[in-house]
């Protein structure tokens, strides 16, 4: 796993604005439970990429794992809007279900 991370890091060093590499590296960090790195990368990724919703779910989970519940909730809400805008109603529905079950305060 660390070899893949090193490859992604080298690729990102060579091309710091490559959103596909950012997302790939974030996925590798996610597999290792490294939430802080996931958050850092996905925040940069979302500033640059026209994501269709998947990154919002990843980012929300990373916020949850870091104890940032309000940021997680806001990220799921944004993910719902983005998923619907890109024609991914099932992803939006999954995010809404998470909000309804885990964030009904």
MMTF fields as JSON, N, C-alpha, C and O atoms, coordinates in Angstrom:
{
  "mmtfVersion": "1.0.0",
  "mmtfProducer": "UNKNOWN",
  "numBonds": 419,
  "numAtoms": 420,
  "numGroups": 105,
  "numChains": 1,
  "numModels": 1,
  "chainsPerModel": [1],
  "groupsPerChain": [105],
  "chainIdList": ["A"],
  "bondAtomList": [4, 2, 8, 6, 12, 10, 16, 14, 20, 18, 24, 22, 28, 26, 32, 30, 36, 34, 40, 38, 44, 42, 48, 46, 52, 50, 56, 54, 60, 58, 64, 62, 68, 66, 72, 70, 76, 74, 80, 78, 84, 82, 88, 86, 92, 90, 96, 94, 100, 98, 104, 102, 108, 106, 112, 110, 116, 114, 120, 118, 124, 122, 128, 126, 132, 130, 136, 134, 140, 138, 144, 142, 148, 146, 152, 150, 156, 154, 160, 158, 164, 162, 168, 166, 172, 170, 176, 174, 180, 178, 184, 182, 188, 186, 192, 190, 196, 194, 200, 198, 204, 202, 208, 206, 212, 210, 216, 214, 220, 218, 224, 222, 228, 226, 232, 230, 236, 234, 240, 238, 244, 242, 248, 246, 252, 250, 256, 254, 260, 258, 264, 262, 268, 266, 272, 270, 276, 274, 280, 278, 284, 282, 288, 286, 292, 290, 296, 294, 300, 298, 304, 302, 308, 306, 312, 310, 316, 314, 320, 318, 324, 322, 328, 326, 332, 330, 336, 334, 340, 338, 344, 342, 348, 346, 352, 350, 356, 354, 360, 358, 364, 362, 368, 366, 372, 370, 376, 374, 380, 378, 384, 382, 388, 386, 392, 390, 396, 394, 400, 398, 404, 402, 408, 406, 412, 410, 416, 414],
  "bondOrderList": [1, 1, 1, 1, 1, 1, 1, 1, 1, 1, 1, 1, 1, 1, 1, 1, 1, 1, 1, 1, 1, 1, 1, 1, 1, 1, 1, 1, 1, 1, 1, 1, 1, 1, 1, 1, 1, 1, 1, 1, 1, 1, 1, 1, 1, 1, 1, 1, 1, 1, 1, 1, 1, 1, 1, 1, 1, 1, 1, 1, 1, 1, 1, 1, 1, 1, 1, 1, 1, 1, 1, 1, 1, 1, 1, 1, 1, 1, 1, 1, 1, 1, 1, 1, 1, 1, 1, 1, 1, 1, 1, 1, 1, 1, 1, 1, 1, 1, 1, 1, 1, 1, 1, 1],
  "groupList": [{"groupName": "UNK", "atomNameList": ["N", "CA", "C", "O"], "elementList": ["N", "C", "C", "O"], "formalChargeList": [0, 0, 0, 0], "bondAtomList": [1, 0, 2, 1, 3, 2], "bondOrderList": [1, 1, 2], "singleLetterCode": "X", "chemCompType": "L-PEPTIDE LINKING"}],
  "groupTypeList": [0, 0, 0, 0, 0, 0, 0, 0, 0, 0, 0, 0, 0, 0, 0, 0, 0, 0, 0, 0, 0, 0, 0, 0, 0, 0, 0, 0, 0, 0, 0, 0, 0, 0, 0, 0, 0, 0, 0, 0, 0, 0, 0, 0, 0, 0, 0, 0, 0, 0, 0, 0, 0, 0, 0, 0, 0, 0, 0, 0, 0, 0, 0, 0, 0, 0, 0, 0, 0, 0, 0, 0, 0, 0, 0, 0, 0, 0, 0, 0, 0, 0, 0, 0, 0, 0, 0, 0, 0, 0, 0, 0, 0, 0, 0, 0, 0, 0, 0, 0, 0, 0, 0, 0, 0],
  "groupIdList": [1, 2, 3, 4, 5, 6, 7, 8, 9, 10, 11, 12, 13, 14, 15, 16, 17, 18, 19, 20, 21, 22, 23, 24, 25, 26, 27, 28, 29, 30, 31, 32, 33, 34, 35, 36, 37, 38, 39, 40, 41, 42, 43, 44, 45, 46, 47, 48, 49, 50, 51, 52, 53, 54, 55, 56, 57, 58, 59, 60, 61, 62, 63, 64, 65, 66, 67, 68, 69, 70, 71, 72, 73, 74, 75, 76, 77, 78, 79, 80, 81, 82, 83, 84, 85, 86, 87, 88, 89, 90, 91, 92, 93, 94, 95, 96, 97, 98, 99, 100, 101, 102, 103, 104, 105],
  "secStructList": [7, 2, 2, 2, 2, 2, 2, 2, 2, 2, 2, 2, 2, 2, 1, 6, 6, 7, 2, 2, 2, 2, 2, 2, 2, 2, 2, 2, 2, 2, 2, 6, 6, 7, 2, 2, 2, 2, 2, 2, 2, 2, 2, 2, 2, 2, 2, 2, 7, 7, 7, 7, 1, 2, 2, 2, 2, 2, 2, 2, 2, 2, 2, 2, 2, 6, 6, 7, 2, 2, 2, 2, 2, 2, 2, 2, 2, 2, 2, 2, 2, 2, 2, 2, 2, 6, 6, 7, 2, 2, 2, 2, 2, 2, 2, 2, 2, 2, 2, 2, 2, 2, 1, 7, 7],
  "xCoordList": [0.829, 0.0, 0.87, 0.582, 1.925, 2.775, 3.451, 3.723, 3.721, 4.311, 3.364, 3.795, 2.093, 1.101, 1.04, 0.94, 1.1, 1.081, 2.293, 2.168, 3.451, 4.661, 4.568, 5.007, 4.004, 3.84, 2.915, 3.226, 1.773, 0.839, 1.492, 1.297, 2.259, 2.924, 3.921, 4.004, 4.668, 5.617, 4.882, 5.314, 3.78, 2.98, 2.438, 2.423, 1.996, 1.452, 2.549, 2.31, 3.747, 4.88, 5.177, 5.493, 5.074, 5.35, 4.237, 4.485, 3.016, 1.862, 0.883, -0.126, 1.172, 0.418, -1.064, -1.808, -1.509, -2.928, -3.703, -4.85, -3.101, -3.757, -4.807, -4.478, -6.053, -7.14, -7.332, -7.724, -7.065, -7.206, -6.187, -6.498, -4.983, -3.96, -4.332, -4.149, -4.85, -5.293, -6.336, -6.254, -7.315, -8.388, -7.836, -8.211, -6.956, -6.356, -5.565, -5.654, -4.803, -4.031, -4.966, -4.724, -6.024, -7.011, -7.633, -7.851, -7.919, -8.478, -7.499, -7.91, -6.224, -5.222, -5.147, -5.058, -5.183, -5.182, -6.447, -6.403, -7.571, -8.836, -8.736, -9.213, -8.118, -7.96, -7.166, -7.368, -6.261, -5.424, -6.019, -5.438, -7.173, -7.805, -7.105, -7.207, -6.403, -5.661, -6.529, -6.334, -7.488, -8.525, -7.977, -8.474, -6.968, -6.44, -5.902, -6.117, -5.203, -4.68, -5.811, -5.751, -6.844, -8.005, -8.648, -8.961, -8.843, -9.471, -8.651, -9.191, -7.362, -6.498, -6.564, -6.737, -6.426, -6.435, -7.791, -7.867, -8.862, -10.179, -10.643, -11.376, -10.238, -10.57, -9.899, -10.527, -8.632, -7.928, -8.572, -8.785, -8.874, -9.498, -10.809, -11.039, -11.658, -12.967, -12.875, -13.808, -11.772, -11.555, -11.285, -11.53, -10.781, -10.32, -11.162, -11.181, -11.85, -12.516, -14.022, -14.612, -14.623, -16.078, -16.49, -16.807, -16.48, -16.795, -18.285, -19.102, -18.627, -20.027, -20.689, -21.849, -19.989, -20.593, -19.79, -19.874, -19.021, -18.301, -17.332, -17.251, -16.613, -15.634, -16.308, -15.717, -17.53, -18.233, -18.523, -18.411, -18.892, -19.116, -17.835, -17.827, -16.751, -15.45, -15.034, -14.575, -15.2, -14.804, -15.666, -15.153, -16.962, -17.86, -17.459, -17.448, -17.133, -16.707, -15.404, -15.234, -14.489, -13.223, -13.48, -12.864, -14.389, -14.754, -15.353, -15.013, -16.245, -16.843, -15.758, -15.784, -14.807, -13.738, -12.848, -12.223, -12.789, -11.98, -12.777, -12.256, -14.039, -14.866, -15.476, -15.97, -15.449, -15.99, -17.387, -17.598, -18.307, -19.667, -20.401, -21.079, -20.279, -20.984, -20.432, -21.193, -19.13, -18.543, -18.987, -19.241, -19.079, -19.54, -20.965, -21.276, -21.816, -23.216, -23.314, -24.034, -22.605, -22.63, -22.087, -22.563, -21.103, -20.515, -21.484, -21.591, -22.19, -23.228, -24.299, -24.751, -24.704, -25.723, -25.251, -26.012, -24.002, -23.434, -23.367, -23.659, -22.988, -22.909, -24.247, -24.308, -25.315, -26.66, -26.951, -27.4, -26.696, -26.951, -26.112, -26.619, -24.846, -23.941, -24.321, -24.341, -24.619, -25.012, -26.266, -26.334, -27.244, -28.475, -28.206, -28.761, -27.36, -27.045, -26.348, -26.473, -25.625, -24.903, -25.642, -25.078, -26.891, -27.698, -27.373, -27.437, -27.024, -26.735, -27.682, -27.257, -28.971, -29.958, -29.752, -30.092, -29.206, -29.011, -27.915, -28.013, -26.871, -25.835, -26.426, -26.167, -27.215, -27.869, -28.768, -28.811, -29.482, -30.365, -29.57, -29.999, -28.425, -27.574, -27.118, -27.142, -26.706, -26.256, -27.411, -27.234, -28.607, -29.774, -30.123, -30.478, -30.026, -30.312, -29.32, -29.703, -28.062, -27.058, -27.423, -27.35, -27.815, -28.231, -29.442, -29.475, -30.431, -31.657, -31.403, -32.012, -30.512, -30.263, -29.231, -29.399, -28.177, -27.051, -26.998, -26.256, -27.78, -27.683, -29.026, -29.175, -29.987, -31.303, -31.222, -31.386, -30.97, -30.822, -32.106, -32.155],
  "yCoordList": [-1.201, 0.0, 1.261, 2.222, 1.247, 2.426, 2.722, 3.881, 1.681, 1.907, 2.715, 3.616, 2.396, 3.138, 4.588, 5.502, 4.795, 6.157, 6.931, 8.085, 6.314, 6.984, 7.329, 8.401, 6.436, 6.707, 7.904, 8.815, 7.901, 9.028, 10.33, 11.374, 10.277, 11.482, 12.019, 13.229, 11.133, 11.553, 12.179, 13.192, 11.569, 12.109, 13.49, 14.39, 13.651, 14.926, 15.98, 17.152, 15.577, 16.506, 17.023, 18.198, 16.138, 16.509, 17.367, 18.217, 17.133, 17.845, 18.169, 17.482, 19.206, 19.489, 19.79, 19.725, 20.116, 20.434, 19.301, 19.497, 18.136, 17.008, 16.429, 15.759, 16.695, 16.292, 14.777, 14.24, 14.093, 12.632, 12.014, 11.051, 12.556, 12.047, 12.381, 11.554, 13.581, 13.958, 12.965, 12.478, 12.675, 11.774, 10.376, 9.735, 9.903, 8.578, 8.476, 7.471, 9.494, 9.506, 9.555, 8.887, 10.343, 10.397, 9.021, 8.633, 8.279, 6.925, 6.01, 5.203, 6.126, 5.302, 5.654, 4.766, 6.926, 7.342, 6.875, 6.486, 6.912, 6.45, 4.979, 4.593, 4.162, 2.735, 2.509, 1.512, 3.435, 3.306, 4.018, 3.985, 4.66, 5.374, 6.668, 7.125, 7.255, 8.491, 9.692, 10.336, 9.974, 10.972, 12.367, 13.074, 12.77, 14.123, 14.332, 15.385, 13.325, 13.43, 13.416, 14.123, 12.605, 12.569, 13.95, 14.457, 14.551, 15.878, 16.903, 17.646, 16.948, 17.922, 17.783, 18.771, 16.562, 16.341, 16.623, 17.267, 16.15, 16.329, 17.779, 18.215, 18.528, 19.954, 20.641, 21.452, 20.322, 20.88, 20.384, 21.154, 19.097, 18.503, 19.215, 19.566, 19.425, 20.027, 21.496, 22.031, 22.158, 23.535, 23.574, 24.587, 22.465, 22.445, 21.582, 21.831, 20.589, 19.595, 19.787, 20.307, 19.365, 19.315, 17.895, 17.073, 17.631, 16.296, 16.032, 16.95, 14.779, 14.412, 13.923, 13.511, 13.957, 13.621, 12.67, 12.74, 11.792, 10.767, 11.359, 10.869, 12.39, 12.976, 13.566, 13.59, 14.035, 14.604, 13.536, 13.796, 12.347, 11.253, 10.843, 10.606, 10.758, 10.424, 11.473, 11.15, 12.745, 13.837, 13.856, 14.063, 13.642, 13.632, 12.525, 12.743, 11.353, 10.253, 10.59, 10.263, 11.238, 11.629, 12.654, 12.591, 13.595, 14.554, 13.827, 14.129, 12.865, 12.078, 11.415, 11.483, 10.777, 10.062, 11.013, 10.615, 12.257, 13.26, 13.986, 14.877, 13.605, 14.218, 15.552, 16.285, 15.877, 17.154, 16.93, 16.975, 16.693, 16.306, 17.362, 17.013, 18.611, 19.662, 19.793, 19.995, 19.68, 19.717, 18.496, 18.598, 17.355, 16.147, 16.342, 16.025, 16.859, 17.082, 18.04, 17.767, 19.148, 20.129, 19.531, 19.854, 18.67, 18.043, 17.053, 16.989, 16.282, 15.395, 16.219, 15.84, 17.339, 18.185, 18.703, 18.702, 19.143, 19.603, 18.434, 18.601, 17.269, 16.082, 15.704, 15.237, 15.901, 15.63, 16.547, 16.091, 17.834, 18.799, 18.49, 18.509, 18.208, 17.938, 16.631, 16.569, 15.596, 14.307, 14.451, 13.925, 15.152, 15.373, 16.181, 15.885, 17.193, 18.038, 17.249, 17.588, 16.212, 15.405, 14.114, 13.232, 14.011, 12.856, 11.572, 10.483, 11.7, 10.532, 10.494, 10.676, 10.256, 10.295, 9.214, 9.426, 8.061, 7.015, 7.412, 7.098, 8.101, 8.592, 9.652, 9.646, 10.552, 11.581, 10.937, 11.379, 9.898, 9.185, 8.53, 8.557, 7.949, 7.345, 8.396, 8.161, 9.554, 10.627, 11.129, 11.408, 11.242, 11.691, 10.69, 11.082, 9.4, 8.374, 8.473, 8.321, 8.727, 8.902, 10.086, 10.0, 11.191, 12.361, 12.035, 12.381, 11.376, 11.055, 10.117, 10.262, 9.16, 8.167, 8.615, 8.384, 9.251, 9.566, 11.004, 11.321, 11.889, 13.306, 13.917, 15.138, 13.077, 13.584, 13.995, 13.175, 15.264, 15.762, 16.34, 16.8],
  "zCoordList": [0.0, 0.0, 0.0, -0.713, 0.799, 0.878, -0.457, -0.772, -1.241, -2.552, -3.432, -4.151, -3.377, -4.167, -3.703, -4.521, -2.404, -1.877, -2.367, -2.776, -2.331, -2.798, -4.284, -4.7, -5.076, -6.504, -6.701, -7.469, -6.006, -6.114, -5.651, -6.273, -4.572, -4.076, -5.101, -5.314, -5.729, -6.763, -7.947, -8.496, -8.327, -9.424, -9.071, -9.91, -7.836, -7.394, -7.286, -7.576, -6.871, -6.848, -8.253, -8.438, -9.234, -10.623, -11.223, -12.079, -10.765, -11.303, -10.169, -10.011, -9.383, -8.152, -8.312, -7.333, -9.508, -9.693, -10.368, -10.768, -10.497, -11.145, -10.196, -9.217, -10.499, -9.603, -9.551, -8.515, -10.645, -10.622, -9.67, -8.968, -9.644, -8.731, -7.289, -6.395, -7.057, -5.704, -5.198, -4.07, -6.049, -5.655, -5.396, -4.414, -6.261, -6.085, -4.795, -4.089, -4.484, -3.238, -2.03, -1.024, -2.134, -1.046, -0.805, 0.343, -1.882, -1.737, -1.011, -0.178, -1.316, -0.64, 0.847, 1.695, 1.153, 2.562, 3.268, 4.435, 2.564, 3.137, 3.542, 4.609, 2.692, 2.983, 4.26, 4.954, 4.571, 5.763, 6.978, 8.062, 6.8, 7.908, 8.282, 9.42, 7.342, 7.596, 7.235, 6.204, 8.107, 7.851, 7.597, 6.72, 8.345, 8.166, 6.753, 6.152, 6.223, 4.866, 3.838, 2.832, 4.098, 3.206, 3.161, 2.084, 4.31, 4.38, 3.615, 2.796, 3.874, 3.208, 1.693, 0.98, 1.209, -0.241, -0.867, -1.913, -0.24, -0.851, -0.803, -1.692, 0.203, 0.203, -0.985, -1.666, -1.237, -2.407, -3.705, -4.642, -3.739, -4.916, -5.259, -6.416, -4.267, -4.514, -4.9, -5.498, -4.572, -5.026, -6.529, -7.185, -7.069, -8.456, -9.39, -10.596, -8.871, -9.716, -9.733, -8.785, -10.814, -10.913, -10.534, -11.394, -9.252, -8.749, -8.905, -8.823, -9.131, -9.322, -8.042, -8.071, -6.937, -5.655, -4.807, -3.581, -5.395, -4.646, -3.616, -2.49, -3.991, -3.075, -1.838, -0.758, -1.995, -0.844, 0.209, 1.407, -0.232, 0.713, 1.412, 2.62, 0.652, 1.252, 2.265, 3.361, 1.884, 2.764, 4.023, 5.123, 3.868, 5.028, 6.008, 7.22, 5.492, 6.368, 7.081, 8.256, 6.379, 7.005, 8.11, 9.174, 7.856, 8.906, 10.109, 11.252, 9.849, 10.935, 11.778, 13.007, 11.107, 11.815, 12.6, 13.584, 12.173, 12.874, 13.953, 14.624, 14.117, 15.149, 14.75, 15.607, 13.465, 12.991, 12.411, 11.199, 13.297, 12.935, 12.096, 11.13, 12.442, 11.691, 10.275, 9.329, 10.127, 8.782, 7.98, 6.78, 8.634, 7.952, 7.448, 6.3, 8.305, 7.926, 6.744, 5.783, 6.805, 5.716, 4.422, 3.334, 4.542, 3.359, 2.731, 1.506, 3.548, 2.994, 2.278, 1.198, 2.872, 2.254, 0.899, -0.069, 0.831, -0.444, -1.425, -2.609, -0.944, -1.79, -2.393, -3.531, -1.645, -2.168, -3.35, -4.401, -3.175, -4.245, -5.486, -6.607, -5.278, -6.403, -7.098, -8.327, -6.327, -6.912, -7.758, -8.869, -7.245, -8.004, -9.274, -10.332, -9.166, -10.322, -11.431, -12.608, -11.062, -12.04, -12.409, -13.057, -11.996, -12.392, -11.648, -12.218, -10.376, -9.538, -8.341, -7.2, -8.607, -7.52, -6.469, -5.305, -6.844, -5.835, -4.847, -3.66, -5.323, -4.423, -3.489, -2.285, -4.053, -3.242, -2.196, -1.048, -2.593, -1.673, -0.534, 0.62, -0.861, 0.166, 1.174, 2.382, 0.67, 1.566, 2.431, 3.617, 1.819, 2.58, 3.669, 4.781, 3.363, 4.353, 5.526, 6.686, 5.211, 6.269, 7.146, 8.372, 6.525, 7.315, 8.18, 9.361, 7.599, 8.327, 9.498, 10.558, 9.31, 10.359, 11.391, 12.588, 10.923, 11.813, 12.287, 13.217, 11.658, 12.0, 12.367, 12.388, 12.652, 13.075, 14.543, 15.448, 14.75, 16.131, 16.657, 17.797]
}
